[in-house]
Amino acid sequence: MTDRYDEGMRVRRAVLGDAHVDRAEAARSDLDTPFQTLITEGAWGNVWASDAISPRERSMLTLALLAATGNFEEIPMHIRACSRTGASKTDVMEAFQHVAIYAGVPRANHAIKLAKQTYAEMEAEDD
């Protein structure tokens, strides 16, 4: 593996948590290994590893972009990551308000629904 891969895996674990990454790695197959390498090096080893903006800001941007483009399946994962990046519930709601204005209320509404469900699950897990 490359240095960028190793850095990507370090950042990925810091943001998503060891348990999530361990599950993803256990599910890795020969078929998706090239894709997993691409996202580990590109998304995590390059974009998320950059110190140009904070992890909190990256979380907000990522959630807004996921909602705005209708990629809802990854929103719960990134809501959970907020506990490690420092993005608060208020930060997330501000990001989704931007989505409502610039990308559409239905997308923001669905993202908020997913956020509420995920936060409730997280609170139940803490009890």
N, CA, C and O of each residue as an XYZ file, in Angstrom:
508
protein
N       0.827     -1.182      0.000
C       0.000      0.000      0.000
C       0.881      1.259      0.000
O       2.077      1.204      0.284
N       0.263      2.367     -0.321
C       0.986      3.635     -0.429
C       0.920      4.417      0.887
O       0.127      4.102      1.774
N       1.763      5.432      0.990
C       1.696      6.323      2.154
C       0.336      7.009      2.227
O      -0.207      7.204      3.315
N      -0.221      7.379      1.056
C      -1.534      8.028      1.032
C      -2.614      7.061      1.533
O      -3.553      7.478      2.212
N      -2.483      5.791      1.205
C      -3.433      4.794      1.693
C      -3.341      4.699      3.222
O      -4.359      4.705      3.915
N      -2.121      4.613      3.730
C      -1.939      4.507      5.178
C      -2.494      5.740      5.899
O      -3.149      5.613      6.934
N      -2.232      6.929      5.352
C      -2.769      8.152      5.940
C      -4.294      8.150      5.835
O      -4.986      8.544      6.774
N      -4.808      7.709      4.703
C      -6.251      7.630      4.521
C      -6.906      6.699      5.519
O      -7.973      7.000      6.054
N      -6.277      5.582      5.768
C      -6.836      4.632      6.735
C      -6.784      5.228      8.143
O      -7.708      5.023      8.930
N      -5.731      5.952      8.467
C      -5.634      6.589      9.783
C      -6.755      7.612      9.960
O      -7.417      7.640     10.997
N      -6.965      8.458      8.937
C      -8.008      9.489      9.005
C      -9.394      8.847      8.995
O     -10.277      9.257      9.748
N      -9.578      7.864      8.161
C     -10.864      7.162      8.084
C     -11.248      6.594      9.453
O     -12.392      6.723      9.888
N     -10.283      5.969     10.122
C     -10.543      5.417     11.453
C     -10.833      6.520     12.466
O     -11.697      6.363     13.329
N     -10.109      7.638     12.362
C     -10.318      8.748     13.296
C     -11.702      9.356     13.129
O     -12.323      9.759     14.112
N     -12.191      9.424     11.897
C     -13.485     10.054     11.626
C     -14.648      9.079     11.812
O     -15.648      9.421     12.443
N     -14.522      7.876     11.272
C     -15.636      6.931     11.290
C     -15.607      5.962     12.468
O     -16.627      5.361     12.805
N     -14.454      5.811     13.086
C     -14.319      4.884     14.203
C     -13.819      3.523     13.752
O     -14.086      3.072     12.638
N     -13.093      2.888     14.646
C     -12.510      1.580     14.328
C     -13.573      0.531     14.003
O     -13.398     -0.260     13.076
N     -14.664      0.518     14.752
C     -15.691     -0.515     14.542
C     -16.260     -0.431     13.130
O     -16.417     -1.454     12.464
N     -16.570      0.781     12.669
C     -17.114      0.937     11.318
C     -16.102      0.487     10.271
O     -16.441     -0.262      9.355
N     -14.868      0.941     10.406
C     -13.844      0.595      9.418
C     -13.556     -0.901      9.452
O     -13.371     -1.513      8.400
N     -13.515     -1.497     10.630
C     -13.288     -2.939     10.733
C     -14.388     -3.724     10.029
O     -14.107     -4.717      9.358
N     -15.643     -3.289     10.178
C     -16.757     -3.960      9.475
C     -16.599     -3.821      7.964
O     -16.791     -4.784      7.222
N     -16.249     -2.621      7.515
C     -16.073     -2.391      6.076
C     -14.920     -3.230      5.530
O     -15.022     -3.806      4.446
N     -13.846     -3.294      6.269
C     -12.686     -4.081      5.826
C     -13.013     -5.570      5.793
O     -12.558     -6.281      4.897
N     -13.796     -6.047      6.756
C     -14.182     -7.462      6.787
C     -15.064     -7.822      5.593
O     -15.063     -8.964      5.135
N     -15.809     -6.850      5.097
C     -16.705     -7.083      3.957
C     -15.999     -6.907      2.616
O     -16.581     -7.204      1.573
N     -14.762     -6.432      2.627
C     -14.001     -6.201      1.396
C     -13.830     -7.510      0.627
O     -13.604     -8.567      1.218
N     -13.938     -7.425     -0.684
C     -13.739     -8.600     -1.537
C     -12.784     -8.235     -2.668
O     -12.414     -7.073     -2.831
N     -12.395     -9.226     -3.433
C     -11.543     -8.965     -4.600
C     -12.237     -7.999     -5.564
O     -11.584     -7.185     -6.218
N     -13.554     -8.098     -5.642
C     -14.313     -7.253     -6.563
C     -14.224     -5.773     -6.202
O     -14.040     -4.933     -7.083
N     -14.353     -5.443     -4.908
C     -14.387     -4.032     -4.543
C     -13.076     -3.493     -3.965
O     -13.022     -2.332     -3.558
N     -12.038     -4.297     -3.922
C     -10.752     -3.814     -3.401
C     -10.240     -2.588     -4.157
O      -9.793     -1.642     -3.510
N     -10.281     -2.552     -5.489
C      -9.821     -1.333     -6.169
C     -10.628     -0.093     -5.771
O     -10.064      0.992     -5.626
N     -11.934     -0.245     -5.595
C     -12.771      0.878     -5.165
C     -12.425      1.306     -3.747
O     -12.300      2.499     -3.470
N     -12.270      0.338     -2.847
C     -11.924      0.654     -1.463
C     -10.576      1.375     -1.387
O     -10.404      2.292     -0.584
N      -9.643      0.967     -2.209
C      -8.339      1.638     -2.262
C      -8.507      3.061     -2.774
O      -7.901      3.987     -2.236
N      -9.317      3.244     -3.800
C      -9.569      4.571     -4.368
C     -10.137      5.522     -3.314
O      -9.640      6.638     -3.159
N     -11.163      5.096     -2.594
C     -11.765      6.010     -1.617
C     -10.862      6.219     -0.403
O     -10.851      7.301      0.184
N     -10.112      5.198     -0.029
C      -9.206      5.356      1.112
C      -8.098      6.342      0.767
O      -7.759      7.196      1.587
N      -7.539      6.242     -0.413
C      -6.477      7.165     -0.819
C      -7.034      8.539     -1.189
O      -6.497      9.561     -0.762
N      -8.102      8.569     -1.976
C      -8.627      9.836     -2.484
C      -9.420     10.621     -1.463
O      -9.067     11.750     -1.121
N     -10.488     10.022     -0.979
C     -11.354     10.738     -0.036
C     -10.675     10.931      1.311
O     -10.629     12.045      1.833
N     -10.149      9.854      1.874
C      -9.614      9.921      3.234
C      -8.156     10.349      3.279
O      -7.771     11.103      4.173
N      -7.334      9.892      2.343
C      -5.908     10.199      2.367
C      -5.548     11.525      1.731
O      -4.441     12.030      1.917
N      -6.476     12.087      0.985
C      -6.220     13.363      0.316
C      -7.160     14.447      0.853
O      -6.708     15.396      1.494
N      -8.453     14.312      0.596
C      -9.409     15.357      0.969
C      -9.549     15.472      2.485
O      -9.312     16.545      3.040
N      -9.927     14.400      3.159
C     -10.145     14.468      4.608
C      -8.840     14.657      5.369
O      -8.860     15.173      6.486
N      -7.716     14.260      4.805
C      -6.421     14.414      5.487
C      -5.877     15.838      5.406
O      -4.968     16.193      6.157
N      -6.416     16.648      4.515
C      -5.949     18.021      4.375
C      -6.278     18.823      5.623
O      -7.337     18.649      6.226
N      -5.363     19.700      6.005
C      -5.630     20.552      7.160
C      -6.086     21.955      6.737
O      -6.065     22.883      7.545
N      -6.497     22.109      5.477
C      -6.944     23.416      4.978
C      -8.231     23.875      5.652
O      -8.427     25.074      5.854
N      -9.103     22.945      6.001
C     -10.296     23.251      6.796
C     -10.404     22.198      7.892
O      -9.774     21.143      7.813
N     -11.188     22.484      8.892
C     -11.282     21.592     10.050
C     -12.164     20.373      9.754
O     -12.992     20.407      8.844
N     -11.979     19.306     10.523
C     -12.875     18.150     10.384
C     -14.344     18.524     10.600
O     -15.225     17.970      9.943
N     -14.614     19.463     11.518
C     -15.986     19.939     11.751
C     -16.561     20.510     10.465
O     -17.678     20.173     10.071
N     -15.792     21.376      9.812
C     -16.259     21.982      8.568
C     -16.430     20.925      7.478
O     -17.377     20.994      6.693
N     -15.528     19.952      7.423
C     -15.652     18.877      6.431
C     -16.930     18.077      6.645
O     -17.612     17.707      5.689
N     -17.249     17.813      7.918
C     -18.498     17.094      8.203
C     -19.698     17.865      7.680
O     -20.582     17.294      7.041
N     -19.725     19.155      7.951
C     -20.843     19.983      7.504
C     -20.934     19.997      5.976
O     -22.020     19.849      5.415
N     -19.814     20.171      5.317
C     -19.802     20.169      3.847
C     -20.248     18.821      3.302
O     -21.064     18.746      2.383
N     -19.705     17.768      3.876
C     -20.035     16.421      3.393
C     -21.520     16.142      3.538
O     -22.158     15.656      2.603
N     -22.072     16.445      4.702
C     -23.501     16.209      4.909
C     -24.352     17.047      3.961
O     -25.336     16.551      3.412
N     -23.986     18.302      3.766
C     -24.743     19.154      2.841
C     -24.672     18.605      1.419
O     -25.681     18.560      0.716
N     -23.485     18.190      1.002
C     -23.337     17.658     -0.357
C     -24.090     16.338     -0.532
O     -24.725     16.119     -1.563
N     -24.022     15.471      0.457
C     -24.769     14.214      0.373
C     -26.263     14.481      0.240
O     -26.936     13.869     -0.589
N     -26.778     15.394      1.054
C     -28.207     15.715      0.999
C     -28.566     16.391     -0.321
O     -29.566     16.043     -0.949
N     -27.755     17.349     -0.739
C     -28.063     18.113     -1.954
C     -28.065     17.241     -3.196
O     -28.821     17.492     -4.134
N     -27.217     16.210     -3.208
C     -27.136     15.330     -4.376
C     -28.021     14.090     -4.240
O     -28.053     13.242     -5.132
N     -28.743     13.989     -3.113
C     -29.653     12.863     -2.926
C     -28.961     11.559     -2.572
O     -29.534     10.486     -2.760
N     -27.737     11.633     -2.062
C     -27.003     10.435     -1.647
C     -27.250     10.172     -0.160
O     -26.348     10.267      0.672
N     -28.492      9.843      0.134
C     -28.949      9.750      1.512
C     -28.387      8.555      2.280
O     -28.317      8.593      3.508
N     -27.987      7.499      1.575
C     -27.556      6.282      2.266
C     -26.314      6.490      3.133
O     -26.084      5.717      4.063
N     -25.516      7.506      2.852
C     -24.311      7.743      3.646
C     -24.504      8.793      4.751
O     -23.596      9.032      5.547
N     -25.665      9.405      4.795
C     -25.896     10.431      5.808
C     -25.806      9.870      7.231
O     -25.141     10.487      8.062
N     -26.437      8.736      7.558
C     -26.297      8.234      8.934
C     -24.842      7.995      9.348
O     -24.466      8.301     10.480
N     -24.034      7.461      8.460
C     -22.622      7.225      8.761
C     -21.913      8.536      9.100
O     -21.115      8.593     10.035
N     -22.211      9.591      8.333
C     -21.555     10.867      8.566
C     -22.155     11.629      9.753
O     -21.470     12.448     10.365
N     -23.418     11.371     10.084
C     -23.987     11.922     11.320
C     -23.244     11.314     12.507
O     -22.864     12.023     13.438
N     -23.040     10.008     12.467
C     -22.308      9.341     13.551
C     -20.886      9.887     13.670
O     -20.359     10.021     14.774
N     -20.271     10.200     12.541
C     -18.897     10.719     12.542
C     -18.806     12.094     13.208
O     -17.739     12.479     13.686
N     -19.901     12.825     13.242
C     -19.877     14.169     13.850
C     -19.411     14.140     15.297
O     -18.830     15.110     15.784
N     -19.660     13.042     15.978
C     -19.213     12.953     17.370
C     -17.690     12.952     17.465
O     -17.135     13.259     18.520
N     -17.012     12.609     16.370
C     -15.560     12.624     16.359
C     -14.979     13.862     15.673
O     -13.820     14.209     15.898
N     -15.774     14.523     14.843
C     -15.260     15.677     14.103
C     -15.587     17.007     14.777
O     -15.021     18.042     14.427
N     -16.490     16.973     15.733
C     -16.846     18.196     16.441
C     -18.018     18.955     15.848
O     -18.350     20.038     16.329
N     -18.649     18.419     14.823
C     -19.833     19.070     14.254
C     -21.029     18.778     15.162
O     -21.372     17.620     15.396
N     -21.648     19.823     15.661
C     -22.774     19.690     16.583
C     -24.080     19.465     15.813
O     -24.123     19.571     14.587
N     -25.123     19.159     16.550
C     -26.451     19.042     15.942
C     -26.844     20.369     15.293
O     -27.443     20.381     14.218
N     -26.514     21.468     15.935
C     -26.805     22.783     15.368
C     -26.052     22.983     14.054
O     -26.616     23.495     13.086
N     -24.782     22.581     14.018
C     -23.993     22.674     12.781
C     -24.661     21.888     11.651
O     -24.768     22.367     10.522
N     -25.101     20.685     11.974
C     -25.740     19.823     10.972
C     -27.025     20.464     10.465
O     -27.282     20.475      9.261
N     -27.826     20.992     11.371
C     -29.076     21.632     10.951
C     -28.812     22.874     10.102
O     -29.560     23.151      9.164
N     -27.762     23.620     10.421
C     -27.396     24.781      9.594
C     -27.018     24.322      8.181
O     -27.407     24.948      7.196
N     -26.269     23.242      8.092
C     -25.886     22.715      6.777
C     -27.130     22.299      5.989
O     -27.232     22.577      4.794
N     -28.070     21.636      6.656
C     -29.278     21.192      5.966
C     -30.198     22.363      5.607
O     -30.952     22.271      4.638
N     -30.152     23.446      6.359
C     -30.911     24.639      5.965
C     -30.349     25.213      4.667
O     -31.108     25.678      3.816
N     -29.044     25.185      4.513
C     -28.441     25.621      3.242
C     -28.919     24.725      2.107
O     -29.222     25.198      1.011
N     -28.981     23.427      2.382
C     -29.475     22.489      1.369
C     -30.895     22.872      0.971
O     -31.219     22.896     -0.216
N     -31.739     23.171      1.944
C     -33.132     23.524      1.649
C     -33.211     24.717      0.703
O     -33.991     24.707     -0.249
N     -32.410     25.738      0.964
C     -32.459     26.950      0.146
C     -31.824     26.749     -1.225
O     -32.369     27.204     -2.230
N     -30.686     26.078     -1.276
C     -29.923     26.009     -2.521
C     -30.133     24.736     -3.336
O     -29.802     24.700     -4.521
N     -30.687     23.676     -2.704
C     -30.861     22.428     -3.448
C     -32.265     21.854     -3.360
O     -32.616     20.957     -4.127
N     -33.072     22.357     -2.436
C     -34.454     21.914     -2.371
C     -34.887     21.427     -1.000
O     -34.167     20.700     -0.315
N     -36.079     21.848     -0.623
C     -36.651     21.481      0.665
C     -36.845     19.965      0.803
O     -36.543     19.428      1.869
N     -37.334     19.249     -0.216
C     -37.519     17.801     -0.033
C     -36.219     17.062      0.322
O     -36.238     16.145      1.143
N     -35.111     17.449     -0.282
C     -33.835     16.800      0.038
C     -33.405     17.133      1.465
O     -32.959     16.254      2.202
N     -33.537     18.375      1.847
C     -33.189     18.757      3.215
C     -34.102     18.061      4.214
O     -33.640     17.583      5.250
N     -35.383     18.002      3.913
C     -36.349     17.370      4.802
C     -35.993     15.904      5.028
O     -36.044     15.416      6.157
N     -35.633     15.204      3.953
C     -35.270     13.787      4.091
C     -33.968     13.638      4.884
O     -33.845     12.734      5.710
N     -33.016     14.506      4.639
C     -31.752     14.459      5.381
C     -31.989     14.706      6.866
O     -31.373     14.054      7.709
N     -32.874     15.637      7.189
C     -33.193     15.924      8.588
C     -33.861     14.718      9.235
O     -33.568     14.383     10.382
N     -34.747     14.076      8.511
C     -35.398     12.857      9.023
C     -34.343     11.801      9.358
O     -34.404     11.175     10.416
N     -33.380     11.605      8.463
C     -32.320     10.626      8.706
C     -31.446     11.030      9.891
O     -31.048     10.185     10.692
N     -31.153     12.319      9.997
C     -30.347     12.809     11.112
C     -31.064     12.558     12.438
O     -30.454     12.083     13.395
N     -32.357     12.875     12.494
C     -33.128     12.665     13.724
C     -33.134     11.186     14.111
O     -32.953     10.848     15.281
N     -33.341     10.309     13.134
C     -33.337      8.871     13.407
C     -31.974      8.420     13.923
O     -31.891      7.652     14.882
N     -30.921      8.893     13.291
C     -29.567      8.484     13.672
C     -29.204      9.004     15.050
O     -28.638      8.270     15.860
N     -29.520     10.261     15.326
C     -29.254     10.798     16.663
C     -30.024     10.017     17.720
O     -29.484      9.751     18.793
N     -31.267      9.644     17.445
C     -32.060      8.860     18.399
C     -31.414      7.489     18.634
O     -31.351      7.020     19.771
N     -30.938      6.852     17.566
C     -30.252      5.564     17.708
C     -28.990      5.714     18.551
O     -28.703      4.874     19.404
N     -28.243      6.781     18.310
C     -27.006      7.019     19.048
C     -27.294      7.222     20.535
O     -26.567      6.714     21.389
N     -28.355      7.965     20.839
C     -28.731      8.210     22.230
C     -29.172      6.910     22.901
O     -28.853      6.671     24.066
N     -29.909      6.066     22.163
C     -30.354      4.796     22.715
C     -29.157      3.869     22.979
O     -29.153      3.112     23.950
N     -28.156      3.937     22.114
C     -26.957      3.118     22.296
C     -26.163      3.565     23.520
O     -25.500      2.753     24.164
N     -26.230      4.854     23.840
C     -25.510      5.391     25.002
C     -26.187      5.046     26.316
O     -25.555      5.066     27.373
N     -27.487      4.728     26.249
C     -28.228      4.403     27.495
C     -27.932      3.021     28.001
O     -28.474      2.610     29.027
